[in-house]
Amino acid sequence: MNGIDTTALADFAAAVAADPKAGEARFTVTTHWQGASRSRAHVSSYHLGGQEHPRQFVIDADEPPGLLGDDTAPNPQELLLAGLNACMTAGIVATTAARGIALTSLRIRTSGQLDLRGYLGLDPDVQPGDRRRPARRHHPCRPALPELQQLPPRDQRGTGHHHRHPGVTRPGVTGHSSNR
């Protein structure tokens, strides 16, 4: 369902319910400065249930010319938002699949706003960093589909660290599903 092996998902959930340590995940990224505004991050493994799982990814970052970069890669804020969107996507797709809801599409648009006076140290009252991250999710399913409308925001279920950020909203669900 939705590309998720629901049997494997149920088996994993049962394993975590039986042994909460099986659900402990740790991810590590090591980043090296590449000159100017450029950096390169390396992902070499993740840990799940106390076991290390090797993998290899490289993630480059740069700033656009307006922020003194060479525009060779997404900037750190764009990568942060992409990670936030990917996290929400994985959670939505797995949750709907587990409930037997077939999605026909899913689109999440997230934006962040920076006040660069904080980054530049121009105003002591302005903290550096992202101040707002409104998220808009578009996942077509049948209008007012009761199963999906009843899904609580992830922060109410005690998971989904991405909903603990100020400004992240949970919009309503509209559209159609392919299973009804």
C-alpha positions as CSV (number, residue, x, y, z in Angstrom):
1,M,0.0,0.0,0.0
2,N,1.5,3.4,-1.1
3,G,4.7,1.5,-1.8
4,I,5.1,0.4,1.8
5,D,5.4,-3.3,2.8
6,T,2.6,-3.2,5.4
7,T,3.4,-6.6,6.7
8,A,7.0,-5.5,7.3
9,L,5.7,-2.3,8.9
10,A,3.4,-4.3,11.2
11,D,6.2,-6.7,12.1
12,F,8.5,-3.8,12.9
13,A,5.8,-2.1,15.1
14,A,5.3,-5.4,16.9
15,A,9.0,-5.8,17.5
16,V,9.3,-2.3,18.9
17,A,6.2,-2.8,21.1
18,A,7.9,-6.0,22.5
19,D,11.3,-4.3,22.9
20,P,11.3,-0.5,22.8
21,K,15.1,-0.5,22.3
22,A,14.5,-2.0,18.8
23,G,12.9,1.3,17.8
24,E,15.8,3.5,19.0
25,A,17.4,5.1,15.9
26,R,20.5,7.3,15.7
27,F,21.6,9.1,12.6
28,T,25.0,10.9,12.3
29,V,26.2,13.3,9.6
30,T,29.8,14.6,9.4
31,T,30.3,17.9,7.6
32,H,33.5,19.4,6.2
33,W,34.0,23.0,5.0
34,Q,34.9,23.1,1.3
35,G,35.8,26.8,1.1
36,A,33.7,29.9,0.9
37,S,30.1,29.0,1.8
38,R,30.4,25.5,0.5
39,S,30.3,22.4,2.7
40,R,30.1,18.6,2.1
41,A,28.3,16.3,4.5
42,H,29.0,12.6,4.6
43,V,26.5,9.9,5.8
44,S,28.3,6.6,6.5
45,S,25.8,4.7,8.7
46,Y,22.8,4.8,11.0
47,H,22.0,2.8,14.1
48,L,18.7,1.0,14.7
49,G,18.0,-1.2,17.7
50,G,21.7,-1.0,18.7
51,Q,23.0,-2.3,15.4
52,E,25.0,-0.2,12.9
53,H,23.8,-0.3,9.2
54,P,26.4,1.0,6.7
55,R,25.4,3.4,3.9
56,Q,27.2,6.0,1.9
57,F,25.8,9.4,0.9
58,V,27.3,12.8,0.2
59,I,25.3,16.0,0.6
60,D,26.7,19.3,-0.7
61,A,25.5,22.7,0.5
62,D,26.3,26.2,-0.7
63,E,24.7,29.6,-0.6
64,P,23.2,31.6,-3.5
65,P,25.2,34.6,-4.8
66,G,23.0,37.0,-2.8
67,L,24.2,35.4,0.3
68,L,27.9,35.3,-0.9
69,G,27.9,31.8,-2.2
70,D,28.5,30.2,-5.6
71,D,25.1,28.6,-5.9
72,T,26.6,25.1,-6.5
73,A,24.1,23.3,-4.3
74,P,21.0,23.9,-2.2
75,N,21.7,26.1,0.8
76,P,21.5,24.8,4.4
77,Q,18.0,26.2,5.0
78,E,16.7,24.5,1.8
79,L,18.3,21.2,2.9
80,L,16.7,21.6,6.4
81,L,13.3,22.2,4.8
82,A,13.8,19.2,2.4
83,G,14.6,17.0,5.4
84,L,11.6,18.2,7.3
85,N,9.4,17.5,4.2
86,A,10.9,14.1,3.7
87,C,10.3,13.2,7.4
88,M,6.6,14.3,7.1
89,T,6.3,12.4,3.8
90,A,7.6,9.2,5.3
91,G,5.3,9.4,8.3
92,I,2.2,10.3,6.3
93,V,2.8,7.5,3.7
94,A,3.5,4.8,6.4
95,T,0.6,5.9,8.6
96,T,-1.9,5.9,5.7
97,A,-0.6,2.6,4.4
98,A,-1.0,1.0,7.8
99,R,-4.6,2.2,7.9
100,G,-5.3,0.9,4.4
101,I,-5.6,4.4,2.8
102,A,-4.2,4.6,-0.7
103,L,-2.7,7.9,-1.6
104,T,-2.8,9.0,-5.2
105,S,-0.3,11.8,-4.6
106,L,1.4,13.8,-1.8
107,R,3.0,17.2,-2.0
108,I,4.4,19.2,0.9
109,R,5.5,22.7,0.5
110,T,7.4,24.2,3.4
111,S,9.0,27.7,3.7
112,G,11.3,29.2,6.2
113,Q,12.0,32.8,7.0
114,L,15.3,34.2,8.3
115,D,16.0,37.7,9.7
116,L,19.6,38.0,8.6
117,R,20.2,40.8,11.1
118,G,20.7,38.1,13.7
119,Y,23.1,36.1,11.5
120,L,25.1,39.3,10.8
121,G,25.1,40.4,14.4
122,L,23.5,43.7,13.6
123,D,20.7,43.6,16.2
124,P,21.2,41.9,19.6
125,D,17.4,41.5,19.9
126,V,17.2,39.3,16.8
127,Q,18.3,35.7,17.2
128,P,20.0,34.0,14.3
129,G,18.1,31.1,12.8
130,D,14.8,30.2,11.2
131,R,11.9,31.9,12.8
132,R,8.9,30.4,11.0
133,R,8.3,27.2,9.1
134,P,4.8,27.0,7.8
135,A,4.1,23.7,6.1
136,R,1.3,22.9,3.6
137,R,0.6,19.3,2.8
138,H,-1.4,18.3,-0.2
139,H,-2.4,14.6,-0.2
140,P,-5.4,13.8,-2.3
141,C,-7.9,11.4,-0.8
142,R,-11.7,11.2,-0.7
143,P,-13.1,14.4,0.9
144,A,-13.5,14.1,4.7
145,L,-12.1,10.6,4.6
146,P,-12.8,9.7,8.3
147,E,-9.7,7.6,8.8
148,L,-7.4,10.3,7.6
149,Q,-9.3,13.2,9.3
150,Q,-8.9,11.4,12.6
151,L,-5.1,11.1,12.5
152,P,-3.9,13.3,15.3
153,P,-0.9,15.7,14.7
154,R,2.3,13.7,15.3
155,D,3.2,15.8,18.4
156,Q,-0.1,14.6,20.1
157,R,1.1,11.0,19.6
158,G,4.5,11.8,21.2
159,T,6.5,11.3,18.0
160,G,7.5,13.3,15.0
161,H,10.0,15.9,16.3
162,H,9.3,18.0,13.2
163,H,6.0,19.1,14.7
164,R,7.7,20.6,17.8
165,H,9.0,23.5,15.7
166,P,7.0,26.8,16.0
167,G,5.0,27.7,12.9
168,V,4.5,24.1,11.6
169,T,0.9,23.7,10.8
170,R,-1.3,20.7,10.1
171,P,-3.8,21.6,7.3
172,G,-6.9,19.7,6.5
173,V,-7.2,16.9,4.1
174,T,-9.0,17.2,0.8
175,G,-9.1,15.4,-2.6
176,H,-9.7,11.7,-3.5
177,S,-8.2,8.3,-2.8
178,S,-7.7,5.4,-5.2
179,N,-9.2,2.8,-2.9
180,R,-12.8,4.1,-2.7
